[in-house]
């Protein structure tokens, strides 16, 4: 397992355990968190730790997959809040010291298939 | 650049150029394409090539980012159809020969920020 993959596994483990000092350790002081779907941004490690620490709801994370290379990483999470499970996808960027400098989150939601799809699709 | 990153860059370049034989070359005959948001699935290389080939609209792809390791890869695309630009995120799984065996697509859409976010968020 690469160092960056280990970092991301630790990052999510710390979040799930509400270990906010461990969570902060993998972040650059200048980290930028960006949610392009809502056009929201959080700038800086302290603000970003607080964002997660104060995020409402009894949320729980299960990591399905991590892909990592020498510049970045991506994770795919099942995020459960109450009885609802959502998909959370995150792109990470690292600096040369292996700290996370950018976090880009995506929250794809269920929707109905559009009309006109080619006739090779199965529903499940 | 890793072999898997090269494969994914070539995959999207072939799609953009409608080079369907080049596109098919990186796919396993048993590839499974899964869109969990709509619970749709396409099974097999021929069906999956046809799905892309016949997909309606004058779509164009711009690759923002690829992350790849020895088991898989992720890409982040801007997909433009007419005047609209969407985000497309894809997880790829490879076999030992470097062919793509699984493609998992996500299409996150804009939404309004929920109430109760911690007070460290900026809108843009």
gemmi code that builds the backbone of each chain (N, CA, C; Angstrom):
import gemmi

chains = {
    "A": [
        ("UNK", (0.852, -1.196, 0.000), (0.000, 0.000, 0.000), (0.891, 1.251, 0.000)),
        ("UNK", (0.596, 2.208, -0.857), (1.430, 3.410, -0.948), (1.223, 4.291, 0.283)),
        ("UNK", (2.165, 5.209, 0.493), (2.041, 6.157, 1.598), (0.775, 6.993, 1.493)),
        ("UNK", (0.437, 7.417, 0.296), (-0.764, 8.252, 0.142), (-2.034, 7.451, 0.425)),
        ("UNK", (-2.026, 6.181, 0.030), (-3.211, 5.362, 0.365), (-3.324, 5.209, 1.884)),
        ("UNK", (-2.199, 4.965, 2.535), (-2.225, 4.854, 4.001), (-2.748, 6.138, 4.639)),
        ("UNK", (-2.302, 7.270, 4.110), (-2.753, 8.568, 4.643), (-4.268, 8.701, 4.543)),
        ("UNK", (-4.824, 8.311, 3.399), (-6.268, 8.471, 3.206), (-7.049, 7.477, 4.071)),
        ("UNK", (-6.529, 6.277, 4.221), (-7.208, 5.315, 5.110), (-7.208, 5.825, 6.557)),
        ("UNK", (-6.080, 6.404, 6.955), (-5.993, 6.959, 8.304), (-6.937, 8.157, 8.465)),
        ("UNK", (-6.968, 9.005, 7.459), (-7.833, 10.196, 7.469), (-9.287, 9.805, 7.731)),
        ("UNK", (-9.785, 8.832, 6.991), (-11.194, 8.446, 7.173), (-11.408, 7.690, 8.475)),
        ("UNK", (-10.408, 6.900, 8.883), (-10.531, 6.211, 10.171), (-10.622, 7.226, 11.313)),
        ("UNK", (-9.770, 8.244, 11.249), (-9.818, 9.291, 12.278), (-11.172, 10.004, 12.265)),
        ("UNK", (-11.706, 10.289, 11.070), (-13.011, 10.956, 11.001), (-14.086, 10.080, 11.644)),
        ("UNK", (-14.093, 8.804, 11.279), (-15.096, 7.886, 11.835), (-14.971, 7.804, 13.356)),
        ("UNK", (-13.740, 7.841, 13.867), (-13.511, 7.734, 15.316), (-13.570, 9.092, 16.023)),
        ("UNK", (-13.833, 10.156, 15.263), (-13.840, 11.529, 15.824), (-12.515, 11.810, 16.526)),
        ("UNK", (-11.430, 11.311, 15.937), (-10.084, 11.595, 16.434), (-9.576, 12.829, 15.673)),
        ("UNK", (-9.953, 14.005, 16.168), (-9.722, 15.225, 15.383), (-8.260, 15.648, 15.372)),
        ("UNK", (-7.491, 15.249, 16.375), (-6.057, 15.586, 16.304), (-5.370, 14.694, 15.283)),
        ("UNK", (-5.744, 13.417, 15.226), (-5.203, 12.535, 14.193), (-5.614, 12.984, 12.800)),
        ("UNK", (-6.859, 13.397, 12.673), (-7.392, 13.905, 11.401), (-6.580, 15.117, 10.936)),
        ("UNK", (-6.316, 16.035, 11.872), (-5.591, 17.270, 11.531), (-4.159, 16.983, 11.102)),
        ("UNK", (-3.572, 15.915, 11.626), (-2.157, 15.634, 11.359), (-1.842, 15.399, 9.883)),
        ("UNK", (-2.810, 14.915, 9.120), (-2.526, 14.628, 7.707), (-2.825, 15.834, 6.814)),
        ("UNK", (-3.301, 16.937, 7.397), (-3.703, 18.106, 6.610), (-2.620, 19.175, 6.592)),
        ("UNK", (-2.430, 19.793, 5.441), (-1.610, 20.998, 5.353), (-2.328, 22.141, 6.074)),
        ("UNK", (-1.581, 23.056, 6.716), (-2.237, 24.224, 7.347), (-3.074, 25.023, 6.344)),
        ("UNK", (-2.710, 24.948, 5.068), (-3.396, 25.749, 4.038), (-4.418, 24.937, 3.242)),
        ("UNK", (-4.832, 23.800, 3.770), (-5.740, 22.939, 3.016), (-6.996, 23.709, 2.574)),
        ("UNK", (-7.465, 23.407, 1.372), (-8.708, 23.989, 0.855), (-9.684, 22.851, 0.559)),
        ("UNK", (-10.870, 22.962, 1.150), (-11.932, 21.976, 0.951), (-12.982, 22.596, 0.032)),
        ("UNK", (-13.311, 21.920, -1.034), (-14.187, 22.487, -2.044), (-15.320, 21.519, -2.371)),
        ("UNK", (-16.562, 22.027, -2.272), (-17.737, 21.253, -2.678), (-18.331, 21.964, -3.884)),
        ("UNK", (-17.956, 21.536, -5.073), (-18.362, 22.299, -6.249), (-19.864, 22.202, -6.511)),
        ("UNK", (-20.535, 21.153, -6.008), (-21.978, 21.027, -6.256), (-22.775, 22.159, -5.606)),
        ("UNK", (-22.322, 22.604, -4.425), (-23.017, 23.692, -3.714), (-22.240, 24.998, -3.796)),
        ("UNK", (-21.099, 24.991, -4.476), (-20.209, 26.144, -4.540), (-19.844, 26.634, -3.143)),
        ("UNK", (-19.459, 25.693, -2.300), (-19.011, 26.010, -0.943), (-17.536, 25.653, -0.807)),
        ("UNK", (-16.858, 26.408, 0.066), (-15.430, 26.206, 0.248), (-15.077, 26.475, 1.710)),
        ("UNK", (-14.124, 25.714, 2.223), (-13.599, 25.947, 3.570), (-12.086, 26.056, 3.433)),
        ("UNK", (-11.510, 27.129, 3.995), (-10.086, 27.396, 3.795), (-9.330, 27.273, 5.111)),
        ("UNK", (-8.294, 26.452, 5.106), (-7.401, 26.334, 6.259), (-7.717, 25.121, 7.120)),
        ("UNK", (-6.664, 24.570, 7.722), (-6.801, 23.344, 8.509), (-7.751, 23.503, 9.691)),
        ("UNK", (-7.609, 24.606, 10.436), (-8.432, 24.750, 11.637), (-9.919, 24.821, 11.274)),
        ("UNK", (-10.216, 25.614, 10.248), (-11.619, 25.741, 9.821), (-12.143, 24.407, 9.298)),
        ("UNK", (-11.291, 23.685, 8.586), (-11.750, 22.430, 7.989), (-11.958, 21.344, 9.047)),
        ("UNK", (-11.069, 21.306, 10.049), (-11.295, 20.358, 11.151), (-12.607, 20.709, 11.847)),
        ("UNK", (-12.821, 22.007, 12.092), (-14.054, 22.437, 12.767), (-15.285, 22.072, 11.931)),
        ("UNK", (-15.194, 22.235, 10.630), (-16.312, 21.877, 9.739), (-16.722, 20.425, 9.953)),
        ("UNK", (-15.740, 19.545, 10.014), (-16.033, 18.121, 10.199), (-16.506, 17.815, 11.616)),
        ("UNK", (-15.820, 18.428, 12.575), (-16.121, 18.190, 13.989), (-17.553, 18.599, 14.328)),
        ("UNK", (-18.009, 19.708, 13.716), (-19.327, 20.260, 14.052), (-20.396, 19.823, 13.058)),
        ("UNK", (-20.015, 18.954, 12.116), (-21.001, 18.589, 11.094), (-22.169, 17.849, 11.744)),
        ("UNK", (-23.403, 18.308, 11.493), (-24.542, 17.734, 12.227), (-24.845, 16.289, 11.815)),
        ("UNK", (-25.490, 15.570, 12.700), (-25.955, 14.216, 12.401), (-24.993, 13.164, 12.928)),
        ("UNK", (-25.547, 11.982, 13.171), (-24.729, 10.857, 13.660), (-24.231, 10.088, 12.447)),
        ("UNK", (-23.281, 10.688, 11.746), (-22.788, 10.123, 10.482), (-21.721, 9.069, 10.736)),
        ("UNK", (-21.737, 8.059, 9.859), (-20.729, 6.988, 9.909), (-20.230, 6.693, 8.511)),
        ("UNK", (-18.963, 6.337, 8.448), (-18.264, 6.178, 7.178), (-17.811, 4.741, 6.989)),
        ("UNK", (-18.034, 4.190, 5.809), (-17.446, 2.894, 5.435), (-16.722, 3.104, 4.107)),
        ("UNK", (-15.437, 2.819, 4.123), (-14.590, 3.079, 2.961), (-14.686, 1.892, 2.002)),
        ("UNK", (-15.168, 2.158, 0.794), (-15.271, 1.084, -0.199), (-13.993, 0.936, -0.992)),
        ("UNK", (-13.343, 2.057, -1.266), (-12.234, 1.983, -2.200), (-11.342, 3.208, -2.082)),
        ("UNK", (-10.030, 2.997, -2.257), (-9.068, 4.095, -2.349), (-8.193, 3.840, -3.576)),
        ("UNK", (-7.976, 4.871, -4.383), (-6.999, 4.835, -5.468), (-5.996, 5.941, -5.159)),
        ("UNK", (-4.711, 5.643, -5.234), (-3.716, 6.656, -4.851), (-2.509, 6.562, -5.753)),
        ("UNK", (-1.937, 7.715, -6.098), (-0.663, 7.725, -6.808), (0.245, 8.774, -6.175)),
        ("UNK", (1.319, 9.154, -6.866), (2.316, 10.011, -6.201), (1.876, 11.462, -6.087)),
        ("UNK", (0.771, 11.825, -6.713), (0.295, 13.216, -6.622), (-1.008, 13.357, -5.848)),
        ("UNK", (-1.833, 12.320, -5.885), (-3.151, 12.467, -5.290), (-3.785, 11.144, -4.927)),
        ("UNK", (-5.042, 11.225, -4.547), (-5.796, 10.025, -4.194), (-7.277, 10.308, -4.392)),
        ("UNK", (-8.037, 9.248, -4.481), (-9.495, 9.326, -4.552), (-10.063, 8.277, -3.612)),
        ("UNK", (-11.147, 8.610, -2.939), (-11.829, 7.603, -2.126), (-13.302, 7.562, -2.486)),
        ("UNK", (-13.903, 6.402, -2.201), (-15.333, 6.151, -2.437), (-15.875, 5.619, -1.118)),
        ("UNK", (-16.781, 6.384, -0.547), (-17.322, 6.081, 0.782), (-18.808, 5.775, 0.714)),
        ("UNK", (-19.256, 4.869, 1.584), (-20.666, 4.811, 1.957), (-20.814, 5.608, 3.254)),
        ("UNK", (-21.636, 6.641, 3.213), (-21.834, 7.500, 4.379), (-23.253, 7.277, 4.876)),
        ("UNK", (-23.376, 6.799, 6.099), (-24.688, 6.502, 6.665), (-25.043, 7.551, 7.702)),
        ("UNK", (-26.249, 8.129, 7.551), (-26.774, 9.083, 8.532), (-28.189, 8.629, 8.832)),
        ("UNK", (-28.440, 8.245, 10.097), (-29.731, 7.636, 10.412), (-29.854, 6.372, 9.566)),
        ("UNK", (-30.972, 6.199, 8.888), (-31.135, 5.008, 8.071), (-30.695, 5.178, 6.628)),
        ("UNK", (-30.218, 6.360, 6.262), (-29.934, 6.651, 4.866), (-28.448, 6.471, 4.551)),
        ("UNK", (-28.158, 5.821, 3.441), (-26.773, 5.674, 3.003), (-26.549, 6.476, 1.730)),
        ("UNK", (-25.516, 7.305, 1.754), (-25.153, 8.122, 0.591), (-23.770, 7.719, 0.114)),
        ("UNK", (-23.499, 8.074, -1.145), (-22.167, 7.881, -1.706), (-21.385, 9.181, -1.590)),
        ("UNK", (-20.187, 9.095, -1.064), (-19.294, 10.251, -1.001), (-18.005, 9.941, -1.752)),
        ("UNK", (-17.678, 10.805, -2.709), (-16.452, 10.610, -3.488), (-15.560, 11.825, -3.286)),
        ("UNK", (-14.292, 11.569, -3.011), (-13.374, 12.649, -2.662), (-12.077, 12.526, -3.436)),
        ("UNK", (-11.647, 13.628, -4.032), (-10.316, 13.726, -4.635), (-9.414, 14.496, -3.675)),
        ("UNK", (-8.223, 13.945, -3.423), (-7.231, 14.566, -2.552), (-6.003, 14.954, -3.368)),
        ("UNK", (-5.396, 16.068, -2.991), (-4.109, 16.494, -3.557), (-3.103, 16.583, -2.414)),
        ("UNK", (-1.878, 16.135, -2.672), (-0.838, 16.118, -1.638), (0.289, 17.094, -1.967)),
        ("UNK", (0.943, 17.605, -0.929), (2.182, 18.356, -1.147), (3.376, 17.384, -1.057)),
        ("UNK", (4.591, 17.927, -1.194), (5.776, 17.072, -1.234), (6.057, 16.389, 0.104)),
        ("UNK", (5.475, 16.914, 1.190), (5.637, 16.273, 2.498), (4.549, 15.235, 2.775)),
        ("UNK", (3.670, 14.998, 1.811), (2.624, 13.996, 1.998), (1.419, 14.514, 2.752)),
        ("UNK", (1.327, 15.844, 2.935), (0.147, 16.417, 3.590), (-0.909, 16.769, 2.545)),
        ("UNK", (-2.158, 16.706, 2.957), (-3.283, 16.989, 2.057), (-3.447, 18.497, 1.910)),
        ("UNK", (-3.373, 18.983, 0.673), (-3.521, 20.426, 0.408), (-4.884, 20.770, -0.188)),
        ("UNK", (-5.552, 19.797, -0.766), (-6.865, 20.071, -1.368), (-7.746, 18.841, -1.236)),
        ("UNK", (-9.014, 19.105, -0.906), (-10.032, 18.063, -0.759), (-11.233, 18.503, -1.590)),
        ("UNK", (-11.587, 17.709, -2.580), (-12.745, 18.004, -3.443), (-13.770, 16.890, -3.272)),
        ("UNK", (-14.905, 17.256, -2.719), (-15.955, 16.278, -2.392), (-17.074, 16.266, -3.413)),
        ("UNK", (-17.627, 15.084, -3.661), (-18.798, 14.953, -4.533), (-19.804, 14.018, -3.879)),
        ("UNK", (-21.081, 14.382, -4.014), (-22.173, 13.620, -3.406), (-23.210, 13.303, -4.475)),
        ("UNK", (-22.965, 12.263, -5.273), (-23.935, 11.899, -6.314), (-25.192, 11.274, -5.705)),
        ("UNK", (-26.339, 11.663, -6.203), (-27.611, 11.188, -5.639), (-28.369, 10.339, -6.653)),
        ("UNK", (-29.247, 9.462, -6.171), (-30.051, 8.664, -7.090), (-30.902, 9.543, -8.005)),
        ("UNK", (-31.114, 9.124, -9.225), (-32.030, 9.817, -10.144), (-32.600, 8.805, -11.127)),
        ("UNK", (-33.668, 9.227, -11.814), (-34.292, 8.332, -12.802), (-33.499, 8.363, -14.102)),
        ("UNK", (-33.337, 7.218, -14.753), (-32.610, 7.199, -16.023), (-33.299, 8.087, -17.044)),
        ("UNK", (-32.539, 8.887, -17.778), (-33.146, 9.705, -18.826), (-33.645, 8.831, -19.975)),
        ("UNK", (-34.566, 9.376, -20.752), (-35.040, 8.670, -21.947), (-33.928, 8.623, -22.984)),
        ("UNK", (-34.004, 7.658, -23.863), (-33.118, 7.639, -25.020), (-31.806, 6.919, -24.809)),
        ("UNK", (-31.658, 6.237, -23.671), (-30.446, 5.449, -23.473), (-30.382, 4.335, -24.511)),
        ("UNK", (-29.195, 4.009, -24.998), (-29.063, 2.855, -25.911), (-29.639, 1.585, -25.281)),
        ("UNK", (-30.103, 0.671, -26.143), (-30.890, -0.492, -25.697), (-30.024, -1.635, -25.176)),
        ("UNK", (-29.002, -1.331, -24.431), (-28.131, -2.387, -23.910), (-28.079, -2.346, -22.385)),
        ("UNK", (-28.969, -1.543, -21.800), (-28.909, -1.290, -20.361), (-29.860, -2.206, -19.612)),
        ("UNK", (-29.390, -2.776, -18.503), (-30.250, -3.517, -17.581), (-30.474, -2.676, -16.334)),
        ("UNK", (-31.706, -2.716, -15.780), (-31.955, -2.101, -14.463), (-31.792, -3.149, -13.385)),
        ("UNK", (-31.423, -2.720, -12.187), (-31.351, -3.635, -11.048), (-31.888, -2.962, -9.801)),
    ],
    "B": [
        ("UNK", (4.338, 8.703, -15.865), (2.921, 8.334, -15.871), (2.806, 6.806, -15.864)),
        ("UNK", (1.958, 6.264, -15.008), (1.823, 4.808, -14.927), (1.086, 4.261, -16.143)),
        ("UNK", (1.213, 2.952, -16.368), (0.487, 2.320, -17.459), (-1.014, 2.492, -17.335)),
        ("UNK", (-1.526, 2.375, -16.132), (-2.979, 2.511, -15.950), (-3.440, 3.943, -16.218)),
        ("UNK", (-2.625, 4.909, -15.842), (-2.995, 6.303, -16.159), (-3.008, 6.500, -17.676)),
        ("UNK", (-2.002, 5.969, -18.351), (-1.971, 6.070, -19.815), (-3.208, 5.432, -20.440)),
        ("UNK", (-3.590, 4.270, -19.900), (-4.775, 3.576, -20.422), (-6.021, 4.448, -20.299)),
        ("UNK", (-6.179, 5.089, -19.162), (-7.386, 5.900, -18.940), (-7.358, 7.166, -19.803)),
        ("UNK", (-6.192, 7.761, -19.958), (-6.101, 8.937, -20.842), (-6.444, 8.542, -22.289)),
        ("UNK", (-5.951, 7.379, -22.688), (-6.260, 6.900, -24.040), (-7.758, 6.576, -24.185)),
        ("UNK", (-8.328, 5.959, -23.176), (-9.758, 5.602, -23.166), (-10.622, 6.841, -23.417)),
        ("UNK", (-10.354, 7.907, -22.659), (-11.181, 9.111, -22.812), (-10.880, 9.832, -24.122)),
        ("UNK", (-9.621, 9.790, -24.558), (-9.287, 10.407, -25.847), (-10.022, 9.696, -26.984)),
        ("UNK", (-10.032, 8.365, -26.928), (-10.760, 7.597, -27.950), (-12.250, 7.922, -27.912)),
        ("UNK", (-12.822, 8.043, -26.706), (-14.249, 8.376, -26.606), (-14.514, 9.736, -27.242)),
        ("UNK", (-13.676, 10.722, -26.894), (-13.875, 12.078, -27.437), (-13.755, 12.063, -28.957)),
        ("UNK", (-12.835, 11.243, -29.486), (-12.614, 11.185, -30.940), (-13.537, 10.197, -31.643)),
        ("UNK", (-14.420, 9.547, -30.874), (-15.311, 8.510, -31.424), (-14.500, 7.431, -32.142)),
        ("UNK", (-13.343, 7.117, -31.582), (-12.496, 6.034, -32.092), (-12.890, 4.764, -31.327)),
        ("UNK", (-13.953, 4.102, -31.802), (-14.545, 3.007, -31.021), (-13.700, 1.751, -31.035)),
        ("UNK", (-12.881, 1.559, -32.042), (-11.997, 0.391, -31.982), (-10.877, 0.633, -30.979)),
        ("UNK", (-10.329, 1.841, -30.932), (-9.325, 2.167, -29.906), (-9.913, 2.072, -28.506)),
        ("UNK", (-11.136, 2.559, -28.357), (-11.849, 2.503, -27.079), (-12.008, 1.048, -26.625)),
        ("UNK", (-12.409, 0.190, -27.556), (-12.650, -1.222, -27.218), (-11.353, -1.936, -26.813)),
        ("UNK", (-10.228, -1.489, -27.363), (-8.950, -2.192, -27.110), (-8.544, -2.225, -25.638)),
        ("UNK", (-8.961, -1.235, -24.861), (-8.541, -1.205, -23.449), (-9.534, -1.931, -22.543)),
        ("UNK", (-10.615, -2.470, -23.124), (-11.663, -3.113, -22.326), (-11.524, -4.625, -22.324)),
        ("UNK", (-11.764, -5.230, -21.164), (-11.907, -6.678, -21.088), (-13.206, -7.094, -21.783)),
        ("UNK", (-13.230, -8.264, -22.428), (-14.500, -8.732, -23.043), (-15.639, -8.807, -22.024)),
        ("UNK", (-15.294, -9.005, -20.761), (-16.309, -9.160, -19.714), (-16.562, -7.887, -18.916)),
        ("UNK", (-16.157, -6.761, -19.445), (-16.287, -5.510, -18.672), (-17.734, -5.289, -18.213)),
        ("UNK", (-17.880, -4.773, -17.012), (-19.197, -4.421, -16.463), (-19.204, -2.925, -16.170)),
        ("UNK", (-20.191, -2.240, -16.738), (-20.371, -0.798, -16.521), (-21.552, -0.617, -15.591)),
        ("UNK", (-21.366, 0.128, -14.508), (-22.387, 0.249, -13.482), (-22.624, 1.722, -13.154)),
        ("UNK", (-23.892, 2.129, -13.224), (-24.289, 3.476, -12.802), (-25.185, 3.311, -11.587)),
        ("UNK", (-24.617, 3.394, -10.418), (-25.395, 3.067, -9.226), (-26.476, 4.112, -8.945)),
        ("UNK", (-26.321, 5.332, -9.452), (-27.348, 6.356, -9.181), (-28.687, 6.006, -9.811)),
        ("UNK", (-28.633, 5.380, -10.988), (-29.875, 5.002, -11.682), (-30.130, 3.496, -11.614)),
        ("UNK", (-29.231, 2.764, -10.955), (-29.307, 1.312, -10.892), (-29.371, 0.709, -12.301)),
        ("UNK", (-28.458, 1.181, -13.145), (-28.353, 0.660, -14.508), (-27.001, -0.021, -14.675)),
        ("UNK", (-26.979, -1.011, -15.552), (-25.766, -1.793, -15.763), (-25.699, -2.210, -17.224)),
        ("UNK", (-24.478, -2.250, -17.747), (-24.239, -2.759, -19.098), (-23.148, -3.814, -18.984)),
        ("UNK", (-23.405, -4.981, -19.553), (-22.489, -6.113, -19.364), (-21.851, -6.504, -20.682)),
        ("UNK", (-20.523, -6.548, -20.696), (-19.783, -7.029, -21.853), (-19.255, -5.887, -22.723)),
        ("UNK", (-18.104, -6.145, -23.351), (-17.431, -5.108, -24.136), (-18.278, -4.618, -25.302)),
        ("UNK", (-18.883, -5.544, -26.045), (-19.627, -5.124, -27.231), (-20.805, -4.216, -26.850)),
        ("UNK", (-21.535, -4.629, -25.810), (-22.679, -3.828, -25.365), (-22.207, -2.471, -24.842)),
        ("UNK", (-21.090, -2.477, -24.145), (-20.614, -1.234, -23.546), (-20.094, -0.259, -24.614)),
        ("UNK", (-19.415, -0.788, -25.619), (-18.989, 0.078, -26.730), (-20.228, 0.662, -27.409)),
        ("UNK", (-21.224, -0.198, -27.639), (-22.451, 0.275, -28.286), (-23.157, 1.341, -27.443)),
        ("UNK", (-23.174, 1.140, -26.141), (-23.780, 2.128, -25.236), (-23.161, 3.506, -25.457)),
        ("UNK", (-21.843, 3.555, -25.535), (-21.150, 4.829, -25.722), (-21.344, 5.373, -27.138)),
        ("UNK", (-21.231, 4.464, -28.103), (-21.325, 4.849, -29.513), (-22.692, 5.463, -29.833)),
        ("UNK", (-23.741, 4.897, -29.206), (-25.110, 5.324, -29.509), (-25.630, 6.349, -28.508)),
        ("UNK", (-24.766, 6.753, -27.573), (-25.270, 7.662, -26.537), (-25.701, 8.980, -27.189)),
        ("UNK", (-26.930, 9.438, -26.913), (-27.440, 10.608, -27.636), (-26.741, 11.906, -27.227)),
        ("UNK", (-26.785, 12.878, -28.114), (-26.264, 14.211, -27.810), (-24.864, 14.413, -28.362)),
        ("UNK", (-24.527, 15.672, -28.605), (-23.191, 16.005, -29.111), (-22.285, 16.280, -27.907)),
        ("UNK", (-21.949, 15.191, -27.206), (-21.184, 15.311, -25.954), (-19.681, 15.425, -26.233)),
        ("UNK", (-19.037, 16.210, -25.354), (-17.586, 16.375, -25.433), (-16.984, 16.279, -24.039)),
        ("UNK", (-15.796, 15.724, -23.999), (-15.143, 15.390, -22.736), (-13.871, 16.200, -22.576)),
        ("UNK", (-13.674, 16.765, -21.378), (-12.383, 17.369, -21.028), (-11.935, 16.743, -19.715)),
        ("UNK", (-10.763, 16.123, -19.749), (-10.265, 15.378, -18.590), (-9.567, 16.340, -17.640)),
        ("UNK", (-10.096, 16.456, -16.431), (-9.474, 17.342, -15.440), (-8.393, 16.629, -14.665)),
        ("UNK", (-8.608, 15.334, -14.402), (-7.688, 14.679, -13.479), (-7.796, 13.163, -13.603)),
        ("UNK", (-6.656, 12.488, -13.458), (-6.622, 11.021, -13.367), (-5.780, 10.648, -12.154)),
        ("UNK", (-6.257, 9.719, -11.351), (-5.475, 9.104, -10.274), (-5.429, 7.621, -10.602)),
        ("UNK", (-4.248, 7.012, -10.538), (-4.145, 5.601, -10.924), (-3.144, 4.890, -10.037)),
        ("UNK", (-3.443, 3.651, -9.712), (-2.466, 2.813, -9.008), (-2.463, 1.435, -9.646)),
        ("UNK", (-1.879, 0.449, -8.979), (-1.665, -0.838, -9.636), (-2.940, -1.679, -9.738)),
        ("UNK", (-4.037, -1.254, -9.099), (-5.286, -2.010, -9.182), (-6.385, -1.279, -9.935)),
        ("UNK", (-6.345, 0.062, -9.875), (-7.449, 0.798, -10.471), (-7.081, 2.211, -10.843)),
        ("UNK", (-8.088, 2.963, -11.187), (-7.899, 4.363, -11.538), (-9.218, 5.108, -11.322)),
        ("UNK", (-9.106, 6.420, -11.232), (-10.267, 7.294, -11.138), (-10.046, 8.459, -12.080)),
        ("UNK", (-11.113, 8.907, -12.730), (-11.005, 10.119, -13.534), (-12.097, 11.100, -13.147)),
        ("UNK", (-11.810, 12.383, -13.435), (-12.732, 13.488, -13.175), (-12.832, 14.247, -14.491)),
        ("UNK", (-14.024, 14.245, -15.043), (-14.268, 14.829, -16.364), (-15.208, 16.026, -16.280)),
        ("UNK", (-14.978, 17.001, -17.141), (-16.031, 17.956, -17.500), (-16.666, 17.444, -18.782)),
        ("UNK", (-17.958, 17.188, -18.726), (-18.680, 16.670, -19.885), (-19.636, 17.757, -20.362)),
        ("UNK", (-19.440, 18.210, -21.594), (-20.256, 19.290, -22.137), (-21.218, 18.716, -23.169)),
        ("UNK", (-22.507, 19.038, -22.998), (-23.541, 18.651, -23.961), (-24.333, 19.912, -24.253)),
        ("UNK", (-24.303, 20.368, -25.503), (-24.897, 21.670, -25.806), (-24.162, 22.710, -24.969)),
        ("UNK", (-24.909, 23.567, -24.277), (-24.256, 24.590, -23.457), (-24.012, 24.172, -22.028)),
        ("UNK", (-24.405, 22.938, -21.671), (-24.348, 22.529, -20.269), (-23.094, 21.718, -19.979)),
        ("UNK", (-22.426, 22.019, -18.873), (-21.263, 21.231, -18.448), (-21.596, 20.471, -17.175)),
        ("UNK", (-21.343, 19.168, -17.208), (-21.577, 18.304, -16.055), (-20.251, 17.717, -15.585)),
        ("UNK", (-20.252, 17.276, -14.336), (-19.095, 16.567, -13.792), (-19.338, 15.071, -13.912)),
        ("UNK", (-18.362, 14.361, -14.450), (-18.431, 12.902, -14.522), (-17.243, 12.307, -13.793)),
        ("UNK", (-17.517, 11.442, -12.839), (-16.443, 10.792, -12.078), (-16.545, 9.292, -12.286)),
        ("UNK", (-15.423, 8.668, -12.577), (-15.418, 7.258, -12.934), (-14.332, 6.517, -12.171)),
        ("UNK", (-14.711, 5.381, -11.591), (-13.745, 4.452, -11.015), (-13.554, 3.282, -11.983)),
        ("UNK", (-12.294, 2.949, -12.245), (-11.940, 1.846, -13.126), (-11.243, 0.747, -12.334)),
        ("UNK", (-11.506, -0.504, -12.725), (-10.787, -1.650, -12.173), (-10.101, -2.365, -13.326)),
        ("UNK", (-8.863, -2.814, -13.087), (-8.077, -3.467, -14.128), (-7.838, -4.940, -13.803)),
        ("UNK", (-7.665, -5.740, -14.861), (-7.194, -7.116, -14.657), (-5.664, -7.150, -14.763)),
        ("UNK", (-5.104, -8.335, -14.637), (-3.641, -8.451, -14.619), (-3.002, -8.107, -15.968)),
        ("UNK", (-3.796, -8.125, -17.041), (-3.278, -7.738, -18.360), (-3.440, -6.241, -18.628)),
        ("UNK", (-3.962, -5.502, -17.652), (-4.121, -4.066, -17.827), (-5.382, -3.674, -18.569)),
        ("UNK", (-6.304, -4.631, -18.731), (-7.590, -4.306, -19.369), (-8.611, -3.904, -18.307)),
        ("UNK", (-9.536, -3.057, -18.713), (-10.563, -2.556, -17.792), (-11.654, -3.606, -17.635)),
        ("UNK", (-11.899, -4.028, -16.399), (-12.934, -5.032, -16.116), (-14.188, -4.434, -15.502)),
        ("UNK", (-14.066, -3.245, -14.907), (-15.233, -2.606, -14.280), (-15.114, -1.096, -14.415)),
        ("UNK", (-16.266, -0.480, -14.716), (-16.372, 0.972, -14.863), (-17.560, 1.399, -14.010)),
        ("UNK", (-17.309, 2.232, -13.021), (-18.367, 2.741, -12.143), (-18.437, 4.252, -12.308)),
        ("UNK", (-19.560, 4.728, -12.833), (-19.728, 6.141, -13.151), (-20.565, 6.855, -12.105)),
        ("UNK", (-20.228, 8.118, -11.868), (-21.030, 8.969, -10.979), (-21.200, 10.334, -11.622)),
        ("UNK", (-22.409, 10.865, -11.469), (-22.773, 12.158, -12.067), (-23.343, 13.061, -10.985)),
        ("UNK", (-22.472, 13.697, -10.205), (-22.973, 14.600, -9.143), (-23.541, 15.884, -9.742)),
        ("UNK", (-24.670, 16.330, -9.222), (-25.344, 17.512, -9.766), (-25.364, 18.650, -8.744)),
        ("UNK", (-25.482, 19.882, -9.228), (-25.567, 21.013, -8.297), (-26.776, 20.874, -7.372)),
        ("UNK", (-26.642, 21.329, -6.139), (-27.784, 21.384, -5.205), (-27.558, 22.522, -4.217)),
        ("UNK", (-28.636, 22.890, -3.510), (-28.517, 23.962, -2.526), (-27.916, 23.419, -1.239)),
        ("UNK", (-27.045, 24.197, -0.599), (-26.448, 23.729, 0.659), (-27.534, 23.485, 1.698)),
        ("UNK", (-27.457, 22.392, 2.443), (-28.435, 22.151, 3.504), (-28.237, 23.135, 4.654)),
        ("UNK", (-29.285, 23.307, 5.440), (-29.169, 24.143, 6.634), (-28.262, 23.450, 7.653)),
        ("UNK", (-27.693, 24.240, 8.536), (-26.977, 23.683, 9.686), (-25.520, 23.372, 9.431)),
        ("UNK", (-24.988, 23.824, 8.295), (-23.552, 23.646, 8.066), (-22.778, 24.447, 9.124)),
        ("UNK", (-21.649, 23.924, 9.584), (-20.793, 24.707, 10.484), (-20.423, 26.065, 9.870)),
        ("UNK", (-20.177, 27.048, 10.720), (-20.041, 28.453, 10.295), (-18.655, 28.781, 9.755)),
        ("UNK", (-18.081, 27.894, 8.977), (-16.738, 28.149, 8.439), (-16.750, 28.092, 6.926)),
        ("UNK", (-17.956, 28.051, 6.347), (-18.085, 27.816, 4.912), (-18.240, 29.134, 4.169)),
        ("UNK", (-17.528, 29.283, 3.050), (-17.723, 30.406, 2.141), (-18.460, 29.924, 0.901)),
        ("UNK", (-19.370, 30.730, 0.375), (-19.979, 30.428, -0.943), (-19.191, 31.129, -2.034)),
        ("UNK", (-19.210, 30.547, -3.223), (-18.585, 31.226, -4.365), (-19.470, 31.079, -5.584)),
    ],
}
model = gemmi.Model(1)
for chain_id, residues in chains.items():
    chain = gemmi.Chain(chain_id)
    for i, (resn, *xyz) in enumerate(residues, 1):
        res = gemmi.Residue()
        res.name, res.seqid = resn, gemmi.SeqId(i, " ")
        for name, pos in zip(("N", "CA", "C"), xyz):
            atom = gemmi.Atom()
            atom.name, atom.element = name, gemmi.Element(name[0])
            atom.pos, atom.b_iso = gemmi.Position(*pos), 0.0
            res.add_atom(atom)
        chain.add_residue(res)
    model.add_chain(chain)
structure = gemmi.Structure()
structure.add_model(model)
structure.setup_entities()
